[in-house]
Structure formats: structure tokens, C-alpha cells
Amino acid sequence: MIIPQGVSSKVKDKTNEYILDVENLVVRYETEDGVVNALNGFDLKLKSKQTIGLVGETGAGKTTAALAILRLIPDPPGVVECSKLMLDGRDILGLPNLKMDEVRGKDMSMIFQDPMTSLNPVFTVGEQIAESLEIHEGLSQKEAMEKAKEMLELVGIPKERYNEYPHQFSGGMKQRVVIAVALACNPRLLIADEPTTALDVTIQAQVLELMNDLKMKYDTSIIMITHDLGIVAEVCDDVMVMYAGRIVEQGTLEDVFNRTMHPYTEGLFNSLPNIRNRQRMLKPIQGLMPDPMDLPPGCSFASRCNYASEDCLKAVPELRTVSDTHKVRCVAYDRPGFQIERGRS
């Protein structure tokens, strides 16, 4: 069930500067055991050829945000509320399901987490690429087959393997096929959900390089969902750090990596090994993310935060603007001269 909050224009605005414009996206699951607050006010603005990284622990709401943007949240039990959901200047919030089927795969595509289960085992990889082209581009079977072979070559797979089945491909090759399926119709928006999961580091590097090359070739904008800060540093222009269904810090890659402000972001960096100092002990974030069925009234990170005070427990902090590109959700900055340890260093 989608509940629009306010009225959005249904006329496509050619002058709109954002490929994707999302405001106040909320997702909850109403179950017999209670209400799961999975996403609690999500905003995102994405420009052409821009790559934004969504970072956070498992359960932070990253994949939920992606599925909500694609309007794939199951109803029931899912309830989606949103003030604005615009794709390339077009309001897709109120589109009927049949119209959304035309948008998905053509205007925006998603690379799902597991390449092992993303492909249908009873169809050849070529047929699965060609199917999208026949549906969305209106190509004949022969034309779709030729274009599918071109896409295989584009992602580094010989076109002669068109008639082979998914089980005949390695994990890295399967991921390349999934990328070919997602990019077959030259979508304006590509959502990549942990696209290098279960791949070894050499194949991971090849897949990331491939995605970056295709982004520039097709003017595609990318949302990269990951918990790997190394991947973010490799491919992203901007970063959004998520915790318990909310954005807690966002900014350019340099803002978040070199001018870290939120204690949770600091905790993510402290959990990484330091190759320059092998003796440095890791500092894992203590505790667990709060139950989304019972979120605290104040800051969701307060129980795990080394800088928490009573003010943190009173109300959910607002996302405050630090600079033109940097925002942080933390009331500790109301204290004169406050800085986190990573900020001081």
C-alpha cells in the first residue's frame, strides 16, 4: 500500500536536475506481532552520472530503501508513505502497477545481492538478457538476440556463450550476466545491492571497474548499497550512512572519509584494520542495533555511543547541515567545541 503525502505533479519536468528525487520515504511492516519500522524518513537526490553509496550494518534499511524506490515492497504487510518520488522528472509515486512494470528494467534496474539466485536456471543467459529487450525495447526475437550478444561482449563474456545456462558460469561470470541484464535497456538509474558479495577480490575489482566504465558510457546514475567502505572509496562520489532506518551522516566522499562527524560513522572506520599500523587494535562497535519494532524515543545509536548524554535520549535528532555538501544527525554538536575522536585527529 502506497500512501502519498501531499500532491506531486505528474507532468515530466525536462529541466529537473535530478535523475532521482525522493523525499520523506517511510516503510513499515504491519505484522501480527507488531509494527516493524524499517525506514523512517529517507531523502535522496541523485544527479546524472553520480554514484551514491548507501552504507550501514545489516538491518540499517539500505535494501528496504532500494525496494521502496522500485516500488517492490510487498503489500501486505508493507506500508509505504512518501512525499515525493520522482524519476528523471517524472512522478512515479502514483503510477499503476502495469506502468511501473514498464519503468522497472527500462528506466531503472537493480542488481540484487546474490548472483547465484538472480538468474533463472532453466533459461540460457542469453535468453534472460533478450527477454528484457523484447519487453521494453520492442525488439524482434532476432534483434534482441543480437543485442544480447553485444551486451555479453560488453561485460567481458564471449557472445558464443549465449546459449549456456547459469550453472555453467562461475560466480563472477554470473554477476557479469546480471549486470548485462540490468543494463540491457540503458536505464537512467541502476541500483546495485551488494554487487560484489561472495566474489573474490580480483573479480570484485573487475566488476567495479566494469560498472564504472558502463556508467560513463551510458550516462547511468548509480546507488551502490554496501557495508564495505573500500568499495565506497573506489566507486562513489557521495556517501549516505544509514542506521536504524535513518540517514545519520551524508556528504561527499571526502566529507565522510576525511571529515567524519557522526559517532556511528567513526565506529565503522574504527572497525577496519589499519594497514599502516599493524599493532593497532580494532575497536568494534559495542552492542546491537535496536529492535525496529521498539525504537527508542531519542537517538537510535545512543545506547552504543561513547559520546551520548541525556540530551540524546529526549528526541530523534534532526539532520543538520554542516556545509553545502555535509549533513549529520547528532545533538552532541550543540555542545560548544564538541568533536569526535576521529574528527580531532
GUGUMAR-85619 format. One record per residue (C-alpha): residue in one letter; z, x, y; chain. Coordinates in Angstrom, 3 decimals, padded with zeros to 6 digits, m for minus. Each point is the difference from the previous one (the first is absolute). Example, Ala and Ser with C-alpha at 12.3 -4.5 7.8 and 13.67 -1.06 7.14 Angstrom:
<rs>
{residu = a&up = 007.800&east = 012.300&north = m004.500&chaine = A} .
{residu = s&up = m000.660&east = 001.370&north = 003.440&chaine = A} .
</rs>
This chain:
<rs>
{residu = m&up = 000.000&east = 000.000&north = 000.000&chaine = A} .
{residu = i&up = m001.029&east = 001.448&north = 003.376&chaine = A} .
{residu = i&up = 001.805&east = m001.237&north = 003.096&chaine = A} .
{residu = p&up = m001.724&east = 001.044&north = 003.256&chaine = A} .
{residu = q&up = 002.407&east = 000.699&north = 002.865&chaine = A} .
{residu = g&up = m001.853&east = m001.078&north = 003.118&chaine = A} .
{residu = v&up = m003.730&east = m000.429&north = 000.444&chaine = A} .
{residu = s&up = m002.617&east = 002.760&north = m000.321&chaine = A} .
{residu = s&up = m003.614&east = m000.232&north = 001.137&chaine = A} .
{residu = k&up = m002.472&east = m000.455&north = m002.837&chaine = A} .
{residu = v&up = m002.866&east = 001.466&north = 002.002&chaine = A} .
{residu = k&up = m000.919&east = 003.583&north = m000.882&chaine = A} .
{residu = d&up = 000.667&east = 002.279&north = 002.964&chaine = A} .
{residu = k&up = m002.629&east = 002.763&north = 000.085&chaine = A} .
{residu = t&up = 001.986&east = 001.907&north = 002.629&chaine = A} .
{residu = n&up = 003.120&east = 000.229&north = m002.124&chaine = A} .
{residu = e&up = 001.010&east = 003.650&north = m000.379&chaine = A} .
{residu = y&up = 001.915&east = m000.464&north = m003.245&chaine = A} .
{residu = i&up = m001.479&east = m000.355&north = m003.468&chaine = A} .
{residu = l&up = 003.296&east = m001.525&north = m001.144&chaine = A} .
{residu = d&up = 002.584&east = m001.672&north = 002.227&chaine = A} .
{residu = v&up = 003.131&east = m001.386&north = m001.675&chaine = A} .
{residu = e&up = 003.000&east = m001.467&north = 001.816&chaine = A} .
{residu = n&up = 003.352&east = m001.139&north = m001.388&chaine = A} .
{residu = l&up = m000.995&east = m000.212&north = m003.654&chaine = A} .
{residu = v&up = 002.826&east = m001.392&north = m002.137&chaine = A} .
{residu = v&up = m000.019&east = m000.405&north = m003.786&chaine = A} .
{residu = r&up = 002.738&east = m001.565&north = m002.095&chaine = A} .
{residu = y&up = 000.194&east = m001.189&north = m003.585&chaine = A} .
{residu = e&up = 001.885&east = m003.260&north = m000.504&chaine = A} .
{residu = t&up = 001.368&east = 000.151&north = m003.541&chaine = A} .
{residu = e&up = 002.593&east = m001.957&north = m001.962&chaine = A} .
{residu = d&up = 002.428&east = 002.904&north = 000.409&chaine = A} .
{residu = g&up = m000.450&east = 000.199&north = 003.773&chaine = A} .
{residu = v&up = m002.352&east = 001.161&north = 002.737&chaine = A} .
{residu = v&up = m001.420&east = 003.524&north = m000.231&chaine = A} .
{residu = n&up = m000.720&east = 001.313&north = 003.505&chaine = A} .
{residu = a&up = m002.774&east = 002.458&north = m000.869&chaine = A} .
{residu = l&up = m001.561&east = 000.522&north = 003.440&chaine = A} .
{residu = n&up = 001.895&east = m000.675&north = 003.199&chaine = A} .
{residu = g&up = m002.280&east = 000.139&north = 003.022&chaine = A} .
{residu = f&up = m002.859&east = 002.447&north = m000.510&chaine = A} .
{residu = d&up = m002.379&east = 001.033&north = 002.808&chaine = A} .
{residu = l&up = m003.061&east = 002.226&north = m000.361&chaine = A} .
{residu = k&up = m002.974&east = 000.903&north = 002.186&chaine = A} .
{residu = l&up = m002.765&east = 002.077&north = m001.584&chaine = A} .
{residu = k&up = m003.021&east = 001.454&north = 001.793&chaine = A} .
{residu = s&up = m003.411&east = 000.990&north = m001.346&chaine = A} .
{residu = k&up = 000.020&east = 003.167&north = m002.172&chaine = A} .
{residu = q&up = 003.794&east = 000.164&north = 000.307&chaine = A} .
{residu = t&up = 002.227&east = 000.660&north = m003.019&chaine = A} .
{residu = i&up = 003.569&east = m001.310&north = 000.109&chaine = A} .
{residu = g&up = 002.520&east = 001.041&north = m002.629&chaine = A} .
{residu = l&up = 002.601&east = m002.518&north = m001.192&chaine = A} .
{residu = v&up = 002.926&east = 002.032&north = m001.326&chaine = A} .
{residu = g&up = 003.257&east = m000.981&north = m001.665&chaine = A} .
{residu = e&up = 001.945&east = m000.368&north = m003.230&chaine = A} .
{residu = t&up = m001.009&east = m002.340&north = m002.793&chaine = A} .
{residu = g&up = 000.945&east = m003.491&north = 001.131&chaine = A} .
{residu = a&up = m000.383&east = 000.711&north = 003.731&chaine = A} .
{residu = g&up = m002.728&east = m002.653&north = 000.358&chaine = A} .
{residu = k&up = m003.127&east = 002.184&north = 000.191&chaine = A} .
{residu = t&up = m002.028&east = m001.705&north = m002.722&chaine = A} .
{residu = t&up = 001.269&east = m003.430&north = 001.083&chaine = A} .
{residu = a&up = m001.393&east = 000.642&north = 003.490&chaine = A} .
{residu = a&up = m003.381&east = 000.967&north = m001.476&chaine = A} .
{residu = l&up = m000.173&east = m003.059&north = m002.266&chaine = A} .
{residu = a&up = 000.979&east = m002.264&north = 002.908&chaine = A} .
{residu = i&up = m002.773&east = 001.466&north = 002.171&chaine = A} .
{residu = l&up = m002.447&east = m000.708&north = m002.841&chaine = A} .
{residu = r&up = 001.622&east = m003.436&north = m000.392&chaine = A} .
{residu = l&up = 000.762&east = 000.658&north = m003.665&chaine = A} .
{residu = i&up = 003.690&east = m000.961&north = 000.025&chaine = A} .
{residu = p&up = 000.466&east = m002.504&north = m002.864&chaine = A} .
{residu = d&up = 000.922&east = m003.522&north = 001.138&chaine = A} .
{residu = p&up = 002.476&east = m001.001&north = m001.315&chaine = A} .
{residu = p&up = 002.442&east = 001.700&north = 000.252&chaine = A} .
{residu = g&up = m001.407&east = 001.969&north = 002.955&chaine = A} .
{residu = v&up = 000.238&east = m001.283&north = 003.565&chaine = A} .
{residu = v&up = m001.913&east = 001.867&north = 002.715&chaine = A} .
{residu = e&up = 000.563&east = m000.452&north = 003.727&chaine = A} .
{residu = c&up = m002.067&east = 001.801&north = 002.611&chaine = A} .
{residu = s&up = m000.689&east = m000.200&north = 003.739&chaine = A} .
{residu = k&up = m003.353&east = 001.813&north = m000.163&chaine = A} .
{residu = l&up = m002.271&east = 001.342&north = m002.732&chaine = A} .
{residu = m&up = m003.309&east = 001.210&north = 001.422&chaine = A} .
{residu = l&up = m002.639&east = 002.029&north = m001.836&chaine = A} .
{residu = d&up = m002.665&east = 001.576&north = 002.216&chaine = A} .
{residu = g&up = 000.675&east = m002.627&north = 002.676&chaine = A} .
{residu = r&up = m000.155&east = m002.898&north = m002.456&chaine = A} .
{residu = d&up = 002.971&east = m002.239&north = m000.715&chaine = A} .
{residu = i&up = 000.465&east = m000.008&north = m003.794&chaine = A} .
{residu = l&up = 003.444&east = m001.602&north = 000.021&chaine = A} .
{residu = g&up = m001.261&east = m003.550&north = m000.439&chaine = A} .
{residu = l&up = m003.133&east = 000.680&north = m002.050&chaine = A} .
{residu = p&up = m000.400&east = m002.174&north = m003.122&chaine = A} .
{residu = n&up = 000.349&east = 001.834&north = m003.311&chaine = A} .
{residu = l&up = m003.744&east = m000.106&north = m000.705&chaine = A} .
{residu = k&up = m000.707&east = 001.666&north = 003.349&chaine = A} .
{residu = m&up = 002.678&east = 002.618&north = m000.691&chaine = A} .
{residu = d&up = m001.746&east = 000.790&north = m003.288&chaine = A} .
{residu = e&up = m003.034&east = 000.938&north = 002.106&chaine = A} .
{residu = v&up = 002.119&east = 002.220&north = 002.257&chaine = A} .
{residu = r&up = 001.778&east = 001.815&north = m002.846&chaine = A} .
{residu = g&up = m002.278&east = 002.611&north = m001.518&chaine = A} .
{residu = k&up = m002.488&east = m000.111&north = 002.875&chaine = A} .
{residu = d&up = 001.958&east = 000.362&north = 003.263&chaine = A} .
{residu = m&up = 003.186&east = 001.407&north = m001.529&chaine = A} .
{residu = s&up = 000.745&east = 001.496&north = m003.391&chaine = A} .
{residu = m&up = 003.017&east = 001.346&north = m001.828&chaine = A} .
{residu = i&up = 000.491&east = 002.866&north = m002.413&chaine = A} .
{residu = f&up = 002.873&east = m001.137&north = m002.205&chaine = A} .
{residu = q&up = 002.750&east = 002.268&north = m001.303&chaine = A} .
{residu = d&up = m001.056&east = 000.614&north = m003.580&chaine = A} .
{residu = p&up = m003.628&east = 000.967&north = m000.731&chaine = A} .
{residu = m&up = 000.729&east = m000.430&north = m003.715&chaine = A} .
{residu = t&up = 000.434&east = m003.762&north = 000.415&chaine = A} .
{residu = s&up = m002.247&east = m000.663&north = 003.029&chaine = A} .
{residu = l&up = m003.213&east = m000.017&north = m002.048&chaine = A} .
{residu = n&up = m001.061&east = m002.613&north = m002.529&chaine = A} .
{residu = p&up = m000.219&east = 001.721&north = m003.418&chaine = A} .
{residu = v&up = m002.776&east = m002.261&north = m001.342&chaine = A} .
{residu = f&up = m002.545&east = 000.666&north = 002.774&chaine = A} .
{residu = t&up = m001.739&east = 003.289&north = 000.775&chaine = A} .
{residu = v&up = 001.047&east = 001.775&north = 003.175&chaine = A} .
{residu = g&up = m003.478&east = m000.536&north = 001.433&chaine = A} .
{residu = e&up = 000.175&east = m003.756&north = m000.584&chaine = A} .
{residu = q&up = 003.327&east = m000.171&north = 001.816&chaine = A} .
{residu = i&up = m001.434&east = 001.720&north = 003.073&chaine = A} .
{residu = a&up = m003.210&east = m002.056&north = m000.115&chaine = A} .
{residu = e&up = 001.903&east = m003.300&north = m000.260&chaine = A} .
{residu = s&up = 001.490&east = 000.479&north = 003.459&chaine = A} .
{residu = l&up = m003.440&east = 000.776&north = 001.453&chaine = A} .
{residu = e&up = m001.574&east = m003.093&north = m001.557&chaine = A} .
{residu = i&up = 002.782&east = m002.266&north = 001.272&chaine = A} .
{residu = h&up = 000.462&east = 001.369&north = 003.529&chaine = A} .
{residu = e&up = m003.362&east = 001.572&north = 000.851&chaine = A} .
{residu = g&up = m002.241&east = m002.522&north = m001.798&chaine = A} .
{residu = l&up = m001.877&east = 002.754&north = m001.835&chaine = A} .
{residu = s&up = m002.043&east = m000.670&north = m003.101&chaine = A} .
{residu = q&up = 001.278&east = 001.366&north = m003.306&chaine = A} .
{residu = k&up = m002.452&east = 002.908&north = 000.149&chaine = A} .
{residu = e&up = 000.793&east = 000.809&north = 003.666&chaine = A} .
{residu = a&up = 003.736&east = m000.158&north = m000.691&chaine = A} .
{residu = m&up = m000.388&east = 002.343&north = m002.961&chaine = A} .
{residu = e&up = m001.849&east = 002.585&north = 002.103&chaine = A} .
{residu = k&up = 002.569&east = m000.223&north = 002.810&chaine = A} .
{residu = a&up = 002.827&east = 000.274&north = m002.559&chaine = A} .
{residu = k&up = m001.556&east = 003.193&north = m001.352&chaine = A} .
{residu = e&up = m000.138&east = 001.360&north = 003.567&chaine = A} .
{residu = m&up = 003.697&east = m000.796&north = 000.428&chaine = A} .
{residu = l&up = 000.853&east = 001.834&north = m003.229&chaine = A} .
{residu = e&up = m001.858&east = 003.060&north = 001.262&chaine = A} .
{residu = l&up = 001.761&east = m000.332&north = 003.354&chaine = A} .
{residu = v&up = 003.429&east = 000.279&north = m001.648&chaine = A} .
{residu = g&up = m001.074&east = 002.920&north = m002.171&chaine = A} .
{residu = i&up = m000.888&east = m001.772&north = m003.265&chaine = A} .
{residu = p&up = m003.489&east = 000.449&north = m001.515&chaine = A} .
{residu = k&up = m002.014&east = m003.233&north = 000.172&chaine = A} .
{residu = e&up = m000.806&east = 000.440&north = m003.692&chaine = A} .
{residu = r&up = 003.549&east = m001.178&north = m000.740&chaine = A} .
{residu = y&up = m000.771&east = m003.473&north = 001.418&chaine = A} .
{residu = n&up = 000.098&east = m001.612&north = m003.466&chaine = A} .
{residu = e&up = 003.243&east = 001.632&north = m001.128&chaine = A} .
{residu = y&up = 003.300&east = m001.864&north = m000.309&chaine = A} .
{residu = p&up = 003.307&east = 000.797&north = 001.772&chaine = A} .
{residu = h&up = 001.585&east = 001.448&north = m003.158&chaine = A} .
{residu = q&up = m002.647&east = 002.737&north = 000.050&chaine = A} .
{residu = f&up = 001.262&east = 001.317&north = 003.345&chaine = A} .
{residu = s&up = 003.001&east = 002.161&north = 000.884&chaine = A} .
{residu = g&up = 002.656&east = m001.233&north = 002.432&chaine = A} .
{residu = g&up = m001.567&east = 001.831&north = 002.930&chaine = A} .
{residu = m&up = m003.455&east = m001.329&north = m000.864&chaine = A} .
{residu = k&up = 001.357&east = m003.553&north = m000.282&chaine = A} .
{residu = q&up = 001.475&east = 000.362&north = 003.476&chaine = A} .
{residu = r&up = m003.400&east = 001.102&north = 001.300&chaine = A} .
{residu = v&up = m001.565&east = m003.104&north = m001.556&chaine = A} .
{residu = v&up = 002.660&east = m002.210&north = 001.625&chaine = A} .
{residu = i&up = m000.805&east = 001.621&north = 003.365&chaine = A} .
{residu = a&up = m003.713&east = m000.631&north = m000.616&chaine = A} .
{residu = v&up = 000.724&east = m003.687&north = m000.690&chaine = A} .
{residu = a&up = 002.122&east = m000.261&north = 003.153&chaine = A} .
{residu = l&up = m002.590&east = 001.699&north = 002.230&chaine = A} .
{residu = a&up = m003.164&east = m001.525&north = m001.511&chaine = A} .
{residu = c&up = m000.407&east = m002.543&north = 002.805&chaine = A} .
{residu = n&up = 000.986&east = 002.385&north = 002.824&chaine = A} .
{residu = p&up = 003.232&east = m001.821&north = 000.977&chaine = A} .
{residu = r&up = 001.384&east = 000.418&north = 003.503&chaine = A} .
{residu = l&up = 003.518&east = 000.293&north = m001.452&chaine = A} .
{residu = l&up = 001.137&east = 001.816&north = m003.139&chaine = A} .
{residu = i&up = 003.577&east = m000.358&north = m001.260&chaine = A} .
{residu = a&up = 000.941&east = 002.778&north = m002.431&chaine = A} .
{residu = d&up = 003.212&east = m000.702&north = m001.920&chaine = A} .
{residu = e&up = 001.283&east = 003.269&north = m001.502&chaine = A} .
{residu = p&up = m003.602&east = 001.074&north = m000.768&chaine = A} .
{residu = t&up = 001.036&east = 003.313&north = m001.591&chaine = A} .
{residu = t&up = 002.747&east = m001.286&north = m002.294&chaine = A} .
{residu = a&up = m000.068&east = 001.671&north = m003.452&chaine = A} .
{residu = l&up = m002.692&east = 002.478&north = 001.066&chaine = A} .
{residu = d&up = 000.509&east = 003.740&north = m000.244&chaine = A} .
{residu = v&up = 000.064&east = 001.936&north = 003.266&chaine = A} .
{residu = t&up = m003.560&east = 001.341&north = m000.203&chaine = A} .
{residu = i&up = m001.500&east = m003.455&north = m000.628&chaine = A} .
{residu = q&up = 002.332&east = m001.418&north = 002.658&chaine = A} .
{residu = a&up = m001.416&east = 002.406&north = 002.574&chaine = A} .
{residu = q&up = m003.569&east = m000.912&north = m000.990&chaine = A} .
{residu = v&up = 000.696&east = m003.744&north = 000.296&chaine = A} .
{residu = l&up = 001.586&east = 000.396&north = 003.441&chaine = A} .
{residu = e&up = m002.881&east = 002.155&north = 001.229&chaine = A} .
{residu = l&up = m002.457&east = m002.578&north = m001.332&chaine = A} .
{residu = m&up = 001.750&east = m002.868&north = 001.799&chaine = A} .
{residu = n&up = 000.027&east = 001.947&north = 003.255&chaine = A} .
{residu = d&up = m003.711&east = 000.821&north = m000.283&chaine = A} .
{residu = l&up = m000.899&east = m003.616&north = m000.746&chaine = A} .
{residu = k&up = 002.133&east = m001.184&north = 002.920&chaine = A} .
{residu = m&up = m002.074&east = 002.071&north = 002.398&chaine = A} .
{residu = k&up = m003.298&east = m000.974&north = m001.646&chaine = A} .
{residu = y&up = 000.629&east = m003.754&north = 000.052&chaine = A} .
{residu = d&up = 002.290&east = m000.274&north = 003.086&chaine = A} .
{residu = t&up = 002.693&east = m001.445&north = m002.257&chaine = A} .
{residu = s&up = 003.611&east = m000.423&north = 001.141&chaine = A} .
{residu = i&up = 002.661&east = 000.721&north = m002.613&chaine = A} .
{residu = i&up = 003.560&east = m001.098&north = m000.699&chaine = A} .
{residu = m&up = 001.468&east = 002.621&north = m002.339&chaine = A} .
{residu = i&up = 003.054&east = m001.254&north = m001.903&chaine = A} .
{residu = t&up = 002.030&east = 002.835&north = m001.473&chaine = A} .
{residu = h&up = 003.444&east = 001.530&north = m000.414&chaine = A} .
{residu = d&up = m001.507&east = 003.498&north = 000.035&chaine = A} .
{residu = l&up = 000.372&east = 001.633&north = 003.418&chaine = A} .
{residu = g&up = m002.387&east = 002.758&north = m001.061&chaine = A} .
{residu = i&up = m002.806&east = m002.543&north = m000.373&chaine = A} .
{residu = v&up = 000.879&east = m001.458&north = 003.396&chaine = A} .
{residu = a&up = m000.252&east = 003.433&north = 001.620&chaine = A} .
{residu = e&up = m003.366&east = 000.539&north = m001.690&chaine = A} .
{residu = v&up = m001.871&east = m003.176&north = 000.951&chaine = A} .
{residu = c&up = 001.868&east = m002.157&north = 002.538&chaine = A} .
{residu = d&up = m000.326&east = m000.217&north = 003.780&chaine = A} .
{residu = d&up = 003.073&east = m002.191&north = 000.485&chaine = A} .
{residu = v&up = 003.070&east = m000.785&north = m002.074&chaine = A} .
{residu = m&up = 002.137&east = m003.125&north = m000.456&chaine = A} .
{residu = v&up = 003.302&east = 000.513&north = m001.839&chaine = A} .
{residu = m&up = 001.271&east = m003.141&north = m001.751&chaine = A} .
{residu = y&up = 003.473&east = m000.882&north = m001.211&chaine = A} .
{residu = a&up = 001.227&east = m003.338&north = m001.406&chaine = A} .
{residu = g&up = m003.057&east = m001.871&north = 001.227&chaine = A} .
{residu = r&up = m000.009&east = 001.359&north = 003.550&chaine = A} .
{residu = i&up = m001.703&east = 002.817&north = 001.877&chaine = A} .
{residu = v&up = 002.783&east = 002.424&north = 001.008&chaine = A} .
{residu = e&up = m002.181&east = 002.696&north = 001.591&chaine = A} .
{residu = q&up = m003.640&east = 000.259&north = 000.931&chaine = A} .
{residu = g&up = m002.131&east = 002.436&north = 001.917&chaine = A} .
{residu = t&up = m002.688&east = 002.615&north = m000.276&chaine = A} .
{residu = l&up = 000.199&east = 002.515&north = m002.833&chaine = A} .
{residu = e&up = 001.416&east = 002.539&north = 002.446&chaine = A} .
{residu = d&up = 002.576&east = m002.478&north = 001.358&chaine = A} .
{residu = v&up = 001.441&east = m000.863&north = m003.398&chaine = A} .
{residu = f&up = m000.216&east = 003.457&north = m001.579&chaine = A} .
{residu = n&up = 000.962&east = 002.188&north = 002.979&chaine = A} .
{residu = r&up = 002.065&east = m002.390&north = 002.150&chaine = A} .
{residu = t&up = 001.765&east = m001.980&north = m002.719&chaine = A} .
{residu = m&up = 002.439&east = m002.540&north = 001.448&chaine = A} .
{residu = h&up = 001.170&east = m002.458&north = m002.665&chaine = A} .
{residu = p&up = 002.763&east = 001.081&north = m002.421&chaine = A} .
{residu = y&up = m001.945&east = m001.485&north = m002.930&chaine = A} .
{residu = t&up = m003.099&east = 002.035&north = 000.840&chaine = A} .
{residu = e&up = 002.244&east = 003.062&north = 000.246&chaine = A} .
{residu = g&up = 001.348&east = m000.834&north = m003.461&chaine = A} .
{residu = l&up = m003.519&east = m000.140&north = m001.440&chaine = A} .
{residu = f&up = m000.777&east = 003.458&north = 001.369&chaine = A} .
{residu = n&up = 003.347&east = 001.408&north = m001.179&chaine = A} .
{residu = s&up = m000.832&east = m001.183&north = m003.521&chaine = A} .
{residu = l&up = m003.018&east = 002.322&north = m000.120&chaine = A} .
{residu = p&up = 000.215&east = 003.584&north = m001.279&chaine = A} .
{residu = n&up = m000.379&east = 002.709&north = 002.659&chaine = A} .
{residu = i&up = m002.542&east = 002.614&north = m001.102&chaine = A} .
{residu = r&up = 001.123&east = 002.357&north = 002.781&chaine = A} .
{residu = n&up = 003.639&east = m000.094&north = m001.094&chaine = A} .
{residu = r&up = 000.350&east = m000.161&north = m003.793&chaine = A} .
{residu = q&up = 003.808&east = 000.122&north = 000.206&chaine = A} .
{residu = r&up = 000.206&east = m003.123&north = 002.159&chaine = A} .
{residu = m&up = 001.612&east = m002.889&north = m001.869&chaine = A} .
{residu = l&up = m001.719&east = m003.379&north = m000.038&chaine = A} .
{residu = k&up = 001.822&east = m002.786&north = 001.846&chaine = A} .
{residu = p&up = m000.829&east = m003.262&north = m001.745&chaine = A} .
{residu = i&up = 000.732&east = m003.250&north = 001.808&chaine = A} .
{residu = q&up = 003.223&east = m001.360&north = m001.472&chaine = A} .
{residu = g&up = 000.236&east = m003.589&north = m001.213&chaine = A} .
{residu = l&up = m002.667&east = m002.653&north = m000.550&chaine = A} .
{residu = m&up = m002.149&east = m002.256&north = 002.120&chaine = A} .
{residu = p&up = 001.734&east = m003.350&north = 000.637&chaine = A} .
{residu = d&up = m000.777&east = m003.025&north = m002.142&chaine = A} .
{residu = p&up = m002.814&east = m001.937&north = 001.781&chaine = A} .
{residu = m&up = 001.781&east = m003.210&north = m001.014&chaine = A} .
{residu = d&up = 003.088&east = 001.107&north = 001.927&chaine = A} .
{residu = l&up = m001.002&east = 002.124&north = 002.993&chaine = A} .
{residu = p&up = 002.831&east = 001.088&north = 002.301&chaine = A} .
{residu = p&up = 000.252&east = m001.580&north = 003.479&chaine = A} .
{residu = g&up = m000.467&east = 003.348&north = 001.763&chaine = A} .
{residu = c&up = m002.096&east = 003.074&north = m000.740&chaine = A} .
{residu = s&up = m001.112&east = m000.031&north = m003.647&chaine = A} .
{residu = f&up = 000.378&east = 003.789&north = m000.204&chaine = A} .
{residu = a&up = 003.531&east = 000.140&north = 001.465&chaine = A} .
{residu = s&up = 001.806&east = 000.273&north = m003.366&chaine = A} .
{residu = r&up = m001.979&east = 003.167&north = m000.842&chaine = A} .
{residu = c&up = m000.123&east = 001.517&north = 003.488&chaine = A} .
{residu = n&up = 002.032&east = 003.047&north = 001.066&chaine = A} .
{residu = y&up = m000.155&east = m001.094&north = 003.638&chaine = A} .
{residu = a&up = 001.028&east = m003.653&north = m000.395&chaine = A} .
{residu = s&up = 002.615&east = m001.570&north = 002.263&chaine = A} .
{residu = e&up = 001.373&east = m003.514&north = 000.455&chaine = A} .
{residu = d&up = m002.867&east = m000.830&north = 002.368&chaine = A} .
{residu = c&up = m002.435&east = 000.455&north = m002.879&chaine = A} .
{residu = l&up = 001.639&east = m002.842&north = m001.932&chaine = A} .
{residu = k&up = m000.223&east = m002.678&north = 002.704&chaine = A} .
{residu = a&up = m003.701&east = m000.882&north = 000.204&chaine = A} .
{residu = v&up = m003.398&east = 001.100&north = m001.261&chaine = A} .
{residu = p&up = m001.211&east = 002.753&north = 002.372&chaine = A} .
{residu = e&up = m003.133&east = m000.584&north = 002.067&chaine = A} .
{residu = l&up = m002.996&east = 002.308&north = m000.385&chaine = A} .
{residu = r&up = 000.306&east = 001.966&north = 003.256&chaine = A} .
{residu = t&up = m002.795&east = 001.907&north = 001.700&chaine = A} .
{residu = v&up = 000.673&east = 003.717&north = 000.406&chaine = A} .
{residu = s&up = m003.441&east = 000.991&north = 001.295&chaine = A} .
{residu = d&up = m003.515&east = m001.437&north = 000.140&chaine = A} .
{residu = t&up = m000.416&east = 000.796&north = m003.711&chaine = A} .
{residu = h&up = 003.539&east = 000.195&north = m001.419&chaine = A} .
{residu = k&up = 002.434&east = m002.823&north = m000.904&chaine = A} .
{residu = v&up = 003.331&east = m000.021&north = m001.833&chaine = A} .
{residu = r&up = 002.400&east = m002.717&north = m001.212&chaine = A} .
{residu = c&up = 003.493&east = 001.478&north = 000.559&chaine = A} .
{residu = v&up = 002.857&east = m001.042&north = 002.296&chaine = A} .
{residu = a&up = 001.596&east = 003.461&north = m000.195&chaine = A} .
{residu = y&up = m002.326&east = 001.045&north = 002.818&chaine = A} .
{residu = d&up = 002.086&east = m002.172&north = 002.320&chaine = A} .
{residu = r&up = 002.591&east = 002.785&north = m000.223&chaine = A} .
{residu = p&up = m000.511&east = 002.606&north = 002.754&chaine = A} .
{residu = g&up = m001.621&east = 003.171&north = m001.327&chaine = A} .
{residu = f&up = m000.281&east = m001.245&north = m003.589&chaine = A} .
{residu = q&up = m002.323&east = 001.945&north = m002.311&chaine = A} .
{residu = i&up = m000.297&east = 000.233&north = m003.765&chaine = A} .
{residu = e&up = 000.383&east = 003.436&north = m001.596&chaine = A} .
{residu = r&up = m003.739&east = 000.335&north = m000.632&chaine = A} .
{residu = g&up = m000.649&east = m000.897&north = 003.645&chaine = A} .
{residu = r&up = 002.324&east = 002.753&north = 001.208&chaine = A} .
{residu = s&up = m001.722&east = 002.594&north = m002.193&chaine = A} .
</rs>
